[in-house]
Amino acid sequence: MSRYNDNQNKFSKPCFPSSAGRIPNTPSIPITKAQLRTFRAIIIDLTKIIPKLFSNPSPQNIEDLIDTLNLLSKFICSLDATSSLKAQGLAIIKNLITILRNPTFVASAVFIELQNLINYLLYITKLFRIDPCTLQELLKLIAALQTALVNSASFIQGPTGPAGATGATGPRGNTGATGPQGNTGATGNTGAQGPAGATGATGPQGPQGNTGATGATGPQG
């Protein structure tokens, strides 16, 4: 698990060859009509489930994919193929289910294992002992599955890049207009009485008063 994380931004490329011929010098795999029906149904289910999973990795969508993978495991076990070939497919499925069971959905890891699984399905399909028309039909289904996976990569968010350098300080803006004058504040409290002033200078002497009236004549002796 530790080798996977969402910081990976490189994925396996589709491995569809230019010619869809069979794989030479490799034992073919006999397959019944019932097995073919099962194989078709599994590929179609995967094509539907994968986009839903990447757009919304809910517990239900994860379980739906795991259920389909378990059906694929049973299908691989039922094939009359070499034990090493079957073990290869079962190992991919087991690893994929382990990743899906992780509490945190790691989209890049799921993508890589699904690509490995599609490569495996393409490989064994070319080993099936079937007529050319049926082979082409299966290859088209797998191509649609590959397209669904590649399109789902758009839901995988890459790592956040480092913060850019701080830009240069812009020019100082013009001084804003003077705001309106505020209301007159309340009158302050009356200050304490000041100290008594110094005694003023003596004023000039006033004019002489008028002669008083003659007093009354005293009694005769």
Protein Blocks (a to p, Z undefined) as FASTA:
>chain_A
ZZgcfkbcbdcddfbdfblcdcehiacddddfklmmmmmmmmmmmmmmmmmmmmoccfkl
mmmmmmmmmmmmmmmmmpccdfklmmmmmmmmmmmmmmmmpmbacfklmmmmmmmmmmmm
mmmmmmpccdfklmmmmmmmmmmmmmmmmmmmmmpccddddddddddddddddddddddd
dddddddddddddddddddddddddddddddddddddddZZ
